[in-house]
């Protein structure tokens, strides 16, 4: 039987920050041993819990809740800011150590990956001893701990690594599913989100075992294709293969949490213009053009919504992406205060790929193509391309702020007289 290891760093961001602080101040307290979290800067309103210590978990603090909420649960909570550069370095060190065993590795996030046990089975007396050896080496050489799940497929391996933490090795073989997985709450199953778990509970399905025994057709009626997938996962069925290959980019996007809620469309579109320039620049740097544009809005109530559209002609031009984003925004926005705006492009292809062109459509959506050309479309495509390339070159040589749009020199005013 082929086996997969799922290797997951225990409270990665918190562990890595704790290590850095101990290196800088050897006499300081280890954040992992006290109620502590990694959270954002309240001044910039990125106040979300990114990682928590085991002692913090005992206060009911959970990942993704507002920092303010976590502080109410534990007034003495220690909050440390995130360090993206540090996390990237630690992640690279972990993957390098694991690749010293085998290149058959599939990284799925900054702090977790799947590893194929077959190429290294001859190195260890058993899978559990092999996993324990790898975990011990990570702790001794890199200073942090991991959980390793062992199973015949990726799903079960990931579920196993989520069992008791930290620094543990767990197995989840088919014969262990009824005792180890089925008693768990249905929300603990991989790919069952909060809303799905709530709906399942309303339908009388409270545990993973309940879900496994449910009628697949009944689940499909309520959840469509997602219902079938949840039923398969509850029964330990997963046909996906470990894929160590590095694929081409699937999408390029960016989002920003506003320092003050945007109250008007003018304010929001000012932000969308900045996002469009950033995303378009990254597309051009990657030598890609995008076929699909998505706009995301998160309101001050933390409710999120998004809308996407297909471009008639793929593009990497700032103005084309901006105009498309504005149209999506107008269709999506309900008038409530906006906390976050995001712009994402997908269905990428090389910039020199053959594309379908029409008389007017330069960056138009398929819906627009049947009406009238946009402002971006009326620009000469070659002139726009040369302008974008010139701006990219100036920014490359003299910095991102070397050339900016005139509209960014004076931000739109809010109704209350303040700038967003």
Steps between C-alpha positions, in 0.01 A plus 500: 500500500639837396512756781491879516639720778327831571746724682351804674690753714343549844376862528749594230493880516506503879776238522718679248450838668573345842827356369611834364421679827692237699799540270495878546423486875601161648355592839155587364192284545425243230173613339404136455478449875267792583165627369615676182397559142637633175270781393493803275565864570185652646594839350474357150197291601656166414378388842455129435648208694741323264636243747456415868691317769365189674440699825306763296280228356383414853336845517288419196709709264492378142672589175342774282304667781561873563790578733266720704278198563800289606610771745154502659527125559850531645592854622862398564545362148836577336460620140795489261492640143553274197837487321445383142868500409585280798218256420619463142854424619381239752276338240785475252724344766233240580445405136876477440536259793213284373636498145824358638295180543307505172397745225155336502353785699187708442493827691142621549561803721782685671496258796374166369572244232445142388793258470501165319630232736568239228843635387633507860337192651834313484653756740277416796373193686139623472299802381439619857870481585582680177255780579630525855859524376410779258301691765785470752752627247280801422475581870873458563630680191235766439368548854127453441263206508272339243217251496520221244200307377551162333233355269447336161368822345539876538163560661549250781860611552383859547224394737749293702743790541219703659459254787662574838775764486782601523798290383294187433491226238160348419374237260162480332459176307164391353433264789561787748247738342198384710681549831730794426309716252129427506440616861635849416263795442407533134667842489837333561489327161730654241310722251192530723479872574305675772189558289497141369545364852212714623270379223601137560423539870157641415445187290586280799853419386721585795805274473723385216354153557150637445619652174665176391173310554280761332340443160733650232202598283343684795826692551521586131147639511600740776866573411528401131849371406641610836263255671649206310853612583420536873349150504809355330733678743296381798555145373873558449474504119755722324643418158726806470868429449802660659632749246854626561509710183505879519218622280459825317318781673126442518416854595641837601320736734523736792278632777523774759335564834415871512627720780149648512179355359420619146156659497463603134551339161756769419716398796470133418584548133805704597622189686406273209714712268800446725430125516458482121839662449668262744337189352564608140865568584539154650334344195742677267797406717390135483446523124132411537163631385175435685165380371293530820467784751354468852418780745459427872334725758512451875264727691557652844279218633765251369246365250674422168376474144662476160412505132698402193475535125672370191691747284430477130869560429765401760708794619767623742415869461425706808218706353320197357514317833392813686197563282392137529548516879283814521219332309514199731505729802190687381317167464617373838505787752192532723590845633637383838836623640790306344785363709694308234524498121664234286572453130606164356571376149485134398506281188846629418686430179835611352496855365587376152217243493261537206183680609173592336475867411204706384452849364444661842589245765820577679445370850120497466283247670287281279192688623650839407597382154134504399453861612771765456876526536640619830742786552782247523383340179507834315871538577743378237610159633858544384529846659353367825745209496796735445376727780470210744845368404654845543344538847620151596856588394500828693373328816755223458787748480389765747253329732125438521424863584703653216194546282140511618166603356392857555178375660706354787646840591173607657279234656121543471335670792249318720163638594635561850789706361766237569717321248453121468 
